[in-house]
Amino acid sequence: MEDLVRHLVAPIVDHPEDIVLSTVDGESVVMIELKVHDDDREAVEGERGRTLRSIRNILSAAAGSKKASLDLVDENASGAEE
């Protein structure tokens, strides 16, 4: 799954070397966290979230019977929600 996300995200960002993926693969769920360079967040999110939503749809289709989730994580987040 990580390869698929990397394959979809790398062409649309200016800093593909800064793509960081972490995966938790459970019995019925695949959770992927995606971190990109701050300058690339807007490109990944797309206009009104359309690009990110499309990536999530492709990931869900590829996951088959598993539930797939993709979260775009802010690498500068302090860990506390405001």
N, C-alpha and C positions, 0 to 999 in steps of 0.2 A: 504494500500500500504506500509506503514511504516513497518508493521509486516513482509511482504514478503521480503523487502530489508534486514531487520534485520536477518531474517531466512537464507537468502543467504550469508550474509557477516560474521555473527558471527563464523561459523565453519572455516573460512579461515584466521582469524586474531588471534594474540596472546593476544590481550587485548580487548575482546568483551565488557567489562564493559565501555570502552571508546567510543563506537559507539554512535554518536549523530545524530539524524535525525530531519529535520524540513521540513514541507510540506506546500505547498500552493496548495489548491484544488479548481480550478476554474470550470466553467461550462463545458469547453471542454478541459481543460489542468490540468495535475497534475505535479507539479514541486517539486522535492525532493532534498534537499541538504544533503549530507552525509559527516560527519567528523569522522575520525578515528585517533587513536594514530599514531604519526609520524613514528614509527617503522613498522606499518601495511600498510602504503600507497602502498608500492611496492607489497605486497600480493594482495591487492584489485585491483590495476591496472593490474597486471599480465604482462606476457611477451608481449611487444608491445601493451599493452592496451586490450589484448584479454579477460581477466577476467571481467574487467569493462564493456566492450562491451557486453559480454554475459549476465551480470546482467541487463544491459539496455534493451536487447532484451526480456528477460523474463518479465521485468516490462512493456514493451510496449504491450506484448501479454496479460498480466493480466489486463491492463487498458481498454481493449475493445475498445469502440468508442472514448475514450479520448486519447489525445496525452500525453504521459508520458515522462518526462525528469529527469535524475539523474545526479547531479553534485557532483563530489568529491571535497570537499572544503578543502583548506589548513588552518588548525586552527591557524597557526602562521602568516597568511597573514595580512598585515597592512591595507588592504582594497583598496589600490591603485595598479593599474596594472602598471607593469614596461615594 
